[in-house]
Structure formats: C-alpha cells, structure tokens
C-alpha cells in the first residue's frame, strides 16, 4: 500500500466518523445556534488575511487552534504567537496567545489562550439616589468577557506526512457580577502533506461542549422594576448550554513560481450541525459554508494574502428581499530569522435598515520561532 493510499484511508476513516456524528448531533432541536461563537472568530493575522483558510495549512503555534495535528510540522523547535484585534470601532477587544514545542521527533504539545471582551461597561443603576439627585460617584464599571484555554497534543503516524492531534478545551465566560459559565470540550484533527498537497480535517466540539451557567439573582433584582417583577421568570435560571460539533475539511496546494516567487492556494468547507443557516449549502441537519484563500510569497520573506468566505443570505428589513453577502480580507506579512509580523484587514457587510454598510477590523499578530 502506498503512503498516499494509507493517508487517504486515514482521512476517509475520520470522515466516516464525522458522518456518523452528524445525524446524531442534528437531532437536538433545542440546542441554540452560535453557542461559544467567540471561538469561531479565528486567530492569527496570517490566517485571517487568507479568509480563515488554515485547517490543511497550519504548521506553527496557531495550529493548536486551527488543527492541532499541524503542531508536529512546525519548522522551529519552539514557536510562540501573539495577536490583538479590535472590533466595532474598538469596543470589543480580541486577544490571543499561543506556544508550542515538540516532545520528541514524533509528537508535540501546545497551549493557546483566547479572550474576547468588552471592558469598562458603566453600571448606572445607582446613579440617581433616593432623593432624586444624580451622584456620578455611584457609577460602577464591569466587563463582559469570554476566555478559552486550549491544551493540544499532536503525533505523527506511520505514512510520512500524516499526523493527528486533539485539544482539551476549557471555557470561562463572565457577565460582570450578573453571571458566569464554565465549559469543557474536545477537538480532534488530522493533517496530511504529500508532494505539495495539503489535506486536513478538523472536528470541533466533537463530543459536544457543555457550558454550565450560574446567575446572581440579587444583582438582577436591582435592575428589575415593578412591571418586570410581575412577569413570569424575570430572572434567568441556572442552565446548561450545549455546543454541537462543527467539521472543517481543508485542501491546499503550493506552487513554486519563477524568480523565487511562490503561491499557496487553499479552500475550506465548514459544516455546522446546529440547524439550518443561511449558507450556500443549507439543510435542516447540516449547513456548509465554503471559503478560499491565497498567499503570494517572495523568497519566503514577504507575503501578500487575500481571502473570501462566511457567505450568508441576508434579508432586508425593508422589502424582505434576500441577498448574498460575504466576508473579504486582505493581509501582508514579513518573516525574518524566525520573527513573523503579520497584518490583516477584514471587511464584513452588515445590513442596517435596508442598506448595506461595511465594518472593518484590523488584526495584528507577532510570531517567533527559535532553535
């Protein structure tokens, strides 16, 4: 049996497991869409500049997020990445840090930390005192933030270029003094590289991810007026939130061009199992959203990138007409002596009162590989 056929068998087995999991996951009609959505925003300016197409390509510390199987393919012994981005005119802060290293010649480990939050939210409930006067000293401030810690392990298998990996995912979500949630989940991935071709399959939340929420009734009662108090269940109850599996199949190909130029072209196909979405392929059980990206390089030093994806069918609030909207991105990067500096500009179309506007986000990431 050739190495390619053995690797193909591994990918087919993983795909078969995913196919078995899809119908079972799709049976839950009570599971909310977009649970733990902060974990799907993406990390690393290189990836975000390519339209989040990384499942088959990731081979540095960011692989712990995109596909842990790629950790064994990093070119340096130790690798670290930092990223910062701001969304909605700086209101939302998105931060990420990761580190990875080999255990031996066949295995590697990594750790990733993510935070998405809105800080300095004013709590003005006590602004007006019992005498009807405004007292600005009574204003308190709090944050709403989501955190995730990913602990990753990857290992090479028999056929050259084939590797598998998994994440243990720990989640903490905080809504100031009002409530908090804790969660745990597992991701699994496989990656295969052969003669310039890159194949990858990533199964996020493969066991489903559970978030246990608890709330502080006393804080909610301070915000409830008499009319709200008469409503049924004005205070949220402690509950469990479930995130269903999400599968991403990726393929990429690297081309060597004249005069030391190169081109990397890739595509991902993301399948969600939490119900019907407005994606190009949409059913009651599974919705599939494709994305594509390209990276042009010169001497592996300077890079230009572009990508497109996240296509959604958006309904106008004025005439209820439906239009396809997508997310487009551009990026650039420089890599010198293990140091990588990457920038990405992502543009998202937003429907507002019948008109379409564009919201932009700038992402900056810094990576360093050594030894």
C-alpha positions as CSV (number, residue, x, y, z in Angstrom):
1,X,0.0,0.0,0.0
2,X,1.4,3.4,-0.9
3,X,1.8,6.2,1.6
4,X,-0.8,8.2,-0.3
5,X,-3.4,5.5,-0.1
6,X,-2.7,4.8,3.5
7,X,-3.1,8.5,4.3
8,X,-6.3,8.7,2.2
9,X,-7.7,5.8,4.2
10,X,-7.0,7.7,7.4
11,X,-8.8,10.7,6.1
12,X,-11.7,8.5,5.0
13,X,-12.0,6.9,8.4
14,X,-12.0,10.3,10.1
15,X,-14.7,11.5,7.6
16,X,-16.8,8.4,8.3
17,X,-16.6,9.1,12.0
18,X,-17.8,12.7,11.3
19,X,-20.6,11.4,9.1
20,X,-21.8,9.2,11.9
21,X,-21.7,12.0,14.4
22,X,-23.6,14.5,12.1
23,X,-27.1,12.9,12.2
24,X,-26.9,12.3,16.0
25,X,-25.8,15.9,16.6
26,X,-28.5,17.3,14.3
27,X,-31.3,15.6,16.2
28,X,-31.2,18.2,19.0
29,X,-33.7,20.9,18.1
30,X,-33.3,22.6,21.4
31,X,-29.7,23.4,21.0
32,X,-29.0,27.1,20.3
33,X,-27.2,28.3,17.3
34,X,-23.9,30.2,17.7
35,X,-23.1,28.8,21.1
36,X,-19.5,29.8,22.1
37,X,-19.2,31.7,18.9
38,X,-16.2,33.7,20.1
39,X,-14.2,30.5,19.5
40,X,-15.0,30.7,15.7
41,X,-13.7,34.2,15.1
42,X,-10.2,32.9,14.1
43,X,-6.7,33.7,15.3
44,X,-3.5,34.9,13.7
45,X,-3.3,37.7,11.1
46,X,-1.9,35.3,8.5
47,X,-5.0,33.1,8.8
48,X,-7.5,35.9,8.9
49,X,-5.8,37.6,5.9
50,X,-6.5,34.4,4.0
51,X,-10.2,34.1,4.9
52,X,-9.6,31.8,7.8
53,X,-8.4,29.0,5.5
54,X,-6.0,27.1,7.7
55,X,-7.2,23.6,8.5
56,X,-4.8,22.0,6.0
57,X,-2.1,24.6,6.3
58,X,-1.4,25.5,10.0
59,X,2.1,24.5,11.0
60,X,3.1,26.8,13.8
61,X,1.7,27.6,17.3
62,X,-1.6,28.7,15.8
63,X,-2.2,25.0,14.8
64,X,-3.4,24.4,18.3
65,X,-6.5,26.4,17.3
66,X,-6.9,25.6,13.6
67,X,-5.9,22.0,13.6
68,X,-3.7,20.5,16.4
69,X,-2.4,17.8,14.0
70,X,-0.2,20.5,12.4
71,X,1.9,21.1,15.6
72,X,4.3,18.4,14.5
73,X,5.1,20.2,11.3
74,X,6.4,23.5,12.7
75,X,9.9,24.4,11.3
76,X,11.3,25.7,14.6
77,X,11.7,23.8,17.9
78,X,9.8,26.4,19.9
79,X,7.1,28.7,18.5
80,X,5.0,31.5,20.0
81,X,2.3,33.8,18.6
82,X,0.6,36.9,20.0
83,X,-2.4,38.6,18.4
84,X,-4.6,41.7,19.1
85,X,-7.5,43.0,17.2
86,X,-10.4,45.4,17.9
87,X,-13.9,45.1,16.6
88,X,-16.7,47.7,16.2
89,X,-14.6,50.8,16.5
90,X,-12.5,49.4,19.4
91,X,-15.4,48.5,21.6
92,X,-14.6,44.7,21.5
93,X,-11.1,43.5,22.3
94,X,-9.9,40.2,20.8
95,X,-6.6,38.8,22.2
96,X,-4.8,35.6,21.7
97,X,-1.5,34.0,22.8
98,X,-0.1,30.5,21.9
99,X,3.1,28.5,22.4
100,X,4.1,25.1,21.1
101,X,7.1,22.7,21.3
102,X,8.0,19.1,20.4
103,X,8.1,16.3,22.9
104,X,10.2,14.1,20.6
105,X,10.7,13.5,16.9
106,X,7.1,12.3,16.5
107,X,5.0,14.3,18.9
108,X,4.4,17.9,20.0
109,X,2.3,19.9,22.5
110,X,0.8,23.4,22.6
111,X,-1.2,25.8,24.7
112,X,-3.5,28.6,23.5
113,X,-5.3,31.3,25.4
114,X,-8.1,33.4,23.9
115,X,-10.1,36.3,25.3
116,X,-12.9,38.3,23.7
117,X,-14.3,41.1,25.9
118,X,-16.0,44.4,26.3
119,X,-14.5,46.4,29.2
120,X,-15.5,49.4,31.2
121,X,-19.2,49.0,30.9
122,X,-21.0,51.6,33.1
123,X,-23.4,50.3,35.7
124,X,-25.7,53.3,36.2
125,X,-28.4,51.6,38.3
126,X,-27.4,53.6,41.4
127,X,-26.7,56.9,39.5
128,X,-29.9,58.5,41.0
129,X,-30.1,58.3,44.8
130,X,-33.2,58.0,46.9
131,X,-33.6,61.8,46.9
132,X,-33.7,62.1,43.1
133,X,-30.2,63.6,42.8
134,X,-27.6,62.4,40.3
135,X,-24.5,61.1,42.0
136,X,-21.8,60.2,39.5
137,X,-19.6,58.6,42.2
138,X,-22.1,55.8,42.4
139,X,-21.3,54.6,38.8
140,X,-19.5,51.2,38.8
141,X,-17.8,49.6,35.8
142,X,-17.7,45.9,34.8
143,X,-16.5,43.7,32.0
144,X,-18.2,41.1,29.9
145,X,-15.6,38.6,28.6
146,X,-15.2,35.1,27.2
147,X,-12.0,33.1,27.9
148,X,-10.8,29.8,26.5
149,X,-7.7,27.7,27.2
150,X,-6.7,25.0,24.7
151,X,-4.2,22.3,25.6
152,X,-3.1,20.5,22.5
153,X,-1.3,17.2,21.6
154,X,-0.2,16.0,18.2
155,X,1.6,12.9,16.9
156,X,2.9,11.7,13.5
157,X,1.6,8.4,12.2
158,X,3.2,5.7,10.0
159,X,2.8,7.2,6.5
160,X,5.2,10.2,6.0
161,X,3.3,13.5,6.2
162,X,0.3,12.1,8.2
163,X,-0.4,13.4,11.7
164,X,-3.3,13.5,14.2
165,X,-4.0,15.8,17.1
166,X,-6.5,16.8,19.8
167,X,-7.4,19.7,22.0
168,X,-8.8,19.7,25.5
169,X,-10.8,23.0,25.7
170,X,-11.6,24.8,28.9
171,X,-14.0,27.8,28.8
172,X,-14.9,30.5,31.2
173,X,-17.5,33.2,30.4
174,X,-18.2,36.1,32.6
175,X,-21.0,38.7,32.6
176,X,-19.7,41.0,35.4
177,X,-21.4,40.4,38.7
178,X,-24.5,39.0,37.0
179,X,-23.4,35.5,35.9
180,X,-20.7,33.2,34.8
181,X,-20.3,30.0,32.9
182,X,-17.8,27.2,32.8
183,X,-17.4,24.7,29.9
184,X,-15.3,21.9,28.6
185,X,-15.0,20.3,25.2
186,X,-12.7,18.3,22.9
187,X,-11.5,18.9,19.3
188,X,-9.7,16.4,17.1
189,X,-7.9,16.8,13.7
190,X,-5.9,15.1,11.1
191,X,-3.5,16.5,8.5
192,X,-1.6,15.0,5.6
193,X,1.1,16.7,3.4
194,X,2.3,15.0,0.2
195,X,4.2,16.4,-2.8
196,X,3.0,20.0,-2.3
197,X,-0.6,19.0,-1.4
198,X,-2.1,19.7,2.0
199,X,-5.2,17.9,3.3
200,X,-6.8,18.5,6.7
201,X,-9.9,17.6,8.6
202,X,-10.9,19.3,11.9
203,X,-13.7,18.3,14.2
204,X,-14.5,21.0,16.7
205,X,-16.6,20.2,19.8
206,X,-16.6,16.5,18.6
207,X,-18.0,15.3,22.0
208,X,-20.3,18.4,22.2
209,X,-19.1,21.2,24.5
210,X,-21.1,21.9,27.7
211,X,-21.3,25.3,29.4
212,X,-22.8,25.4,32.9
213,X,-24.2,28.8,33.6
214,X,-25.0,30.3,37.1
215,X,-26.5,33.7,37.8
216,X,-26.6,36.1,40.7
217,X,-30.3,36.8,41.5
218,X,-29.5,39.7,43.8
219,X,-27.8,41.7,41.0
220,X,-30.7,41.1,38.6
221,X,-33.3,42.2,41.2
222,X,-31.6,45.6,41.4
223,X,-32.4,46.1,37.7
224,X,-36.0,44.9,37.7
225,X,-38.8,47.5,38.1
226,X,-42.3,46.7,39.4
227,X,-43.8,45.9,35.9
228,X,-41.0,43.5,35.1
229,X,-41.3,41.9,38.5
230,X,-44.8,40.8,37.6
231,X,-43.6,39.0,34.6
232,X,-43.1,35.2,34.7
233,X,-39.4,34.3,35.4
234,X,-37.8,37.7,35.1
235,X,-34.5,36.4,36.4
236,X,-32.6,33.8,34.3
237,X,-32.2,30.4,35.8
238,X,-29.0,28.4,36.1
239,X,-28.8,26.3,33.0
240,X,-26.6,24.2,30.6
241,X,-25.7,25.4,27.1
242,X,-24.5,22.8,24.5
243,X,-22.3,23.4,21.5
244,X,-22.8,20.8,18.8
245,X,-20.0,19.5,16.5
246,X,-18.6,21.5,13.7
247,X,-16.5,19.9,10.9
248,X,-14.0,21.6,8.6
249,X,-12.4,19.9,5.6
250,X,-9.5,21.7,4.0
251,X,-7.3,21.3,0.9
252,X,-4.3,23.4,-0.2
253,X,-1.6,23.4,-2.8
254,X,1.7,25.2,-3.0
255,X,3.2,26.3,-6.3
256,X,6.8,27.4,-7.0
257,X,6.8,30.3,-9.4
258,X,9.7,31.9,-11.4
259,X,12.2,34.3,-9.8
260,X,11.8,32.8,-6.3
261,X,8.1,33.6,-6.0
262,X,5.6,31.1,-4.7
263,X,1.8,30.8,-4.4
264,X,-0.3,28.9,-1.8
265,X,-3.9,28.3,-2.7
266,X,-6.4,26.7,-0.3
267,X,-10.0,26.2,0.4
268,X,-12.0,25.1,3.5
269,X,-15.5,23.6,3.7
270,X,-17.1,24.2,7.1
271,X,-20.1,22.1,8.1
272,X,-22.2,23.1,11.2
273,X,-24.7,20.8,12.9
274,X,-26.8,23.2,15.0
275,X,-29.6,23.7,12.5
276,X,-30.3,25.4,9.2
277,X,-28.3,28.5,8.4
278,X,-28.3,30.9,5.5
279,X,-25.2,29.3,3.9
280,X,-24.7,28.3,0.3
281,X,-25.4,24.7,1.2
282,X,-28.2,24.6,3.8
283,X,-30.3,21.7,5.2
284,X,-32.2,21.1,8.4
285,X,-29.4,18.9,9.7
286,X,-26.2,20.3,8.2
287,X,-25.2,23.7,6.7
288,X,-21.9,24.0,4.7
289,X,-20.0,27.3,4.1
290,X,-17.0,27.3,1.8
291,X,-14.1,29.7,2.0
292,X,-10.9,30.3,-0.1
293,X,-7.6,32.0,0.4
294,X,-4.3,32.7,-1.4
295,X,-0.9,33.7,-0.3
296,X,1.8,35.0,-2.6
297,X,5.4,34.9,-1.3
298,X,8.8,36.1,-2.3
299,X,11.8,34.1,-1.1
300,X,9.7,33.1,1.9
301,X,10.3,36.6,3.3
302,X,7.5,38.9,2.1
303,X,3.9,37.8,1.7
304,X,0.6,39.2,0.3
305,X,-2.7,37.5,1.1
306,X,-6.4,37.5,0.3
307,X,-9.4,35.5,1.2
308,X,-13.2,35.3,1.0
309,X,-15.8,33.3,2.9
310,X,-18.6,33.5,5.5
311,X,-21.2,33.8,2.8
312,X,-24.7,34.4,4.3
313,X,-28.1,35.1,2.7
314,X,-29.3,38.3,4.4
315,X,-32.9,39.5,4.3
316,X,-33.6,43.2,4.0
317,X,-35.7,44.7,6.8
318,X,-37.4,47.0,4.4
319,X,-38.6,44.8,1.4
320,X,-37.6,41.4,2.8
321,X,-35.5,40.7,-0.3
322,X,-32.6,38.3,0.1
323,X,-29.0,39.0,-1.0
324,X,-25.8,37.1,-0.6
325,X,-23.2,38.8,1.5
326,X,-19.6,37.6,2.3
327,X,-16.6,38.5,4.3
328,X,-13.5,39.5,2.5
329,X,-10.0,40.0,3.8
330,X,-6.5,41.2,2.8
331,X,-3.2,40.7,4.5
332,X,0.5,41.1,4.4
333,X,3.4,39.7,6.3
334,X,7.2,39.6,6.8
335,X,9.3,36.7,8.1
336,X,12.9,37.3,9.0
337,X,15.1,35.0,11.2
338,X,12.2,33.3,12.9
339,X,10.3,36.5,13.5
340,X,7.0,36.9,11.8
341,X,4.9,40.1,11.7
342,X,1.5,39.9,10.0
343,X,-1.3,42.3,9.4
344,X,-4.8,41.6,8.2
345,X,-7.8,43.8,7.2
346,X,-11.2,42.0,7.3
347,X,-14.3,43.6,5.9
348,X,-17.8,42.4,6.7
349,X,-21.0,43.5,5.1
350,X,-23.7,44.5,7.6
351,X,-27.4,45.1,6.8
352,X,-28.8,48.2,8.5
353,X,-32.4,49.4,7.8
354,X,-32.4,48.2,4.3
355,X,-29.0,49.5,3.3
356,X,-25.7,47.7,3.4
357,X,-22.7,49.1,5.2
358,X,-19.2,47.8,5.7
359,X,-17.4,47.3,9.0
360,X,-13.7,46.8,9.1
361,X,-11.4,45.2,11.6
362,X,-7.6,45.4,11.7
363,X,-5.7,42.4,13.1
364,X,-2.0,42.4,14.1
365,X,-0.1,39.3,15.1
366,X,3.5,38.6,16.1
367,X,5.1,35.2,15.9
368,X,8.6,34.0,16.8
369,X,10.2,30.6,16.2
370,X,13.6,29.8,17.6
371,X,16.1,26.8,17.8
